[in-house]
């Protein structure tokens, strides 16, 4: 499996049960408690910049593996991911800044650059997943773009409370908050017809600064034949990153392709 393909490994289409689909909306005191829990979630004072060590693991029908790396994130949409070999040498670097990205594959002397709207992206990540919400997806947060809260319901399995939001173009976000802590356990992006587009599950929360951070994220989508698991090994809050931290310069002699 190539490193290039790894970034497109997002889970196969699957039939799943969504707890809130079988529970009526909350009312009365239960609704009030759920609204207060949501406000507590929004009021968390989490770092907006992090430096981390991690591993990326993929699980396919015919292929499994894992690679170590480093990830720097700045809210809302800046990221730099470096995949390393066992000796810690960079092999693949991906830098995203706003709506643009650059990547290099060191072993092949190749580079790529483009914008989030690149049509080929759909082979790797559903186009409905907003690159402007990158930090939120990778931290167990929610990127608020004026979404309207439509429904609050208890999870039928007793895992917490579901919050359903309507977004642009009929997209629906369904967020499961933990029943005892102000943390997200699941985040589903759905079509207006109720079909799952993308899902992230957040596990193994640990204290990072003044906030709980998910140290394991399992990502699934309907555009690929596998599962991508991000496991943070170390997460360090950073006051701020300089702008050039997310600027990737192509080494001399690399063959660079502009993706359109």
N, C-alpha and C positions, 0 to 999 in steps of 0.2 A: 504494500500500500504506500503510495507516494505521500510526501508531506503536503503537496498541493491538494490532494484528494482529502486528506485528514480534515481540512477546514470545511469540507462539505459533508462530513459524517454527522447527520442528524436523523433521528430515528425513523424507522419505517412506519407507514400508516398502521394504526392499531385501533382496536375497539376498546374503549375504556368507559368506566362508570364514574360520573361526576356526582359527588355527594349532594351538591345543592340541587341537582335536577330532581331529586326525590323528596325534597323537603319544602314545605310552604314557607313563604317569607316570614321573617320574625315580626312580631308586633309587641306592643306594650313594654313592660320592663325589660324583657329580653332584647328588644330592639334598641332601647336606650343604652343598655350595657354594651351591645355590639358597636353602636355609634361611638361610645366613649373609647372602646378598644381601638377603633380605627383612628381616632384623634391621637391616642397615645402612640400608635405606630407612626403617624405622620410627624409627631413632635420629637422623634428621636434625633439626637445630635450626633450624627455619624460623620466621620471624616469624608471629605469630598475628593481626596487624593490618597491613593495607596500605592505602596511598592510591595511586591509579593514574589515569593517562590511558589511554584506549583508543578503539578504533573497533569498531562492531558492523556486520558485513556479512551480508547475507542473499542466498541464491541460490535462486530458484524457477524453474519452467519458463518463466514469463512475466514475471518481475520480478526485477531485481537492484538492489542499492543498498548504501549504507554511511552510517553516521552517527557523528560523533564524540561522545565523552562522558567522564565521570569515574566511577570506581567506588571506594567505600570498603568494605572487608571486615573483619569481626571474627569470628574462629573462636568457635563453630561455625556460627552461623546468623543473623548480622547483616550487612546489606548496604544500601548506598544507591547507586543508579545514577541518574546525571543525563545525559540526552541533550541535546546543545546544537545550536544552529543554527550556520551558518558563522561568525557573529560571536561565538560563545561564549556566547550567551544561553540559559538553560535552557528547554527545550521540554517535556520529559517527565521526571518524577522518580518513582522507585519506591523505597520504603523498606520493608525487611523486618526485623522484630525478633522473633526466635523464631517463633511460629506465626501471627503477624499481619502484615498488610501495609497500606500506604497508597500511593496513586499519584495524581498530578495530570497533566493534559494542559493546559498553560498556554494554548495558542492557542485552546482551546475553553472555557476556564473551567470545567473539569470535574474531579471528584475521585472516587476509589473507595477503599473500605476493606473489609477482610474478614479471614478466617482461611484458613490453608492448606487446610482441609478444604472450602472452597467448591467445590461440585460442578462449576461451570463451568470450573474450572481444567483439567479434562481436555482441553479444547479447545486448550490452550496447552502443557501439560506433563503427562506421564503421572503419575497419582496415586501410582504406586509410587516415584517419585523423592522421597526424603525431604527436605523443606525444612530439616530439622535438619542436613543434610550439605552445605549450600550452599557453605561455605568450601572443603570438600574437593573438590567438583566443579569449582570455579573456580580451584584451585591445584595440581591434580595430586596430591592426597592421598587418604587413605581414612579415612572417619569410622567408627571402631571402635565398633560397638554390640553387641559380644559375638558377632560372626560366627565361625563355625567353619571353619577351613581344611580343605578336603576333598581337594584334589588339586594337585600341582605337575607341570608338564609343559613341555618345551622347545617353543618356537614352531617349527612346521614350516618356516617361511621363514627361520629363523636370526636373527630380530629380538630375541630375548631369551627370557624364561621367563614362562609363564602360571601364575597363582595363582588357584585357584577357592575361593570362600567361599560357605557356605550362610547365608542370613539368614532373617528372619521370614517367615512365610506362604509358605515355599517359594521365595522369591526367591534368585537366584544372582548373585554378583558375580564377574566374571572380569577379572583385572588383569594387564596385560602390563608387566613391568619391562624396562628397557633392558639389553642384554647387557653393557654396559661401565660404566654409571653407575647410581647408586641413584635413578633417576627413573622415573616412570610414563609409558608411551607410549600405552596404551589402557586404558579402563575401560568394561566392558559390564555393564549390568544386564539379567538374563535372567529369564524365567519358569521355573517348575519343569519345563515341557515343553521348554525350550531355545529359546524364541522371544525374539528381541531386543526389549527395551522401550526402552532408551536407551543411547546410546554417546557417549563423549567421547574425542577423540584429542588428545594433547598434543605440541606441536612447539616448535621454536626456544627451547630452554632457555637462560637466561642467569643469571649470578650475581646474586642479590639478597640482600644481607647475607651470612649464613653458609649460604645455601641456593640451590639451582638452582630457578628459577621458569619455568614454561612461558609464553612470550610469545605463543603462538597456541594456541587451543583450538577444535576443530571439533566441534560437537554435533549429534547425529542422534537422531531418535526416530520412532516409528510413529504419531504423532498429527498430523503436519503435512506439507505438500507441499514442504518446502524444507530448506535447511541454514543454520544460524546459526554464524557464525565470529566469535569474540572475539579481537581482537588488542590486546594490551597495548602501549602506546607507552612508558610509563614506570611503574615500580613502586617505591614508596618504603616501606620498613619503618617502622612506627609503634609506639612503645612501648605506647600504649593510646589508645582513643577515649573521650570522655565519652559517657554514655548518650544525651544529647540529639543526638548526631551522627546517630543513626538514627531520630530522631523527626521526623515530617513533619506540619507544621501546615497546614491548608487555608486558603488566602487568603480574606479576606472576599469574599462574593459568589459564590464558586464553588458550582456545583451538585454536591452530594456524594451518591453512591449507595453504600449498604451492600450488599455482595454476600453472599448467603446460599445 
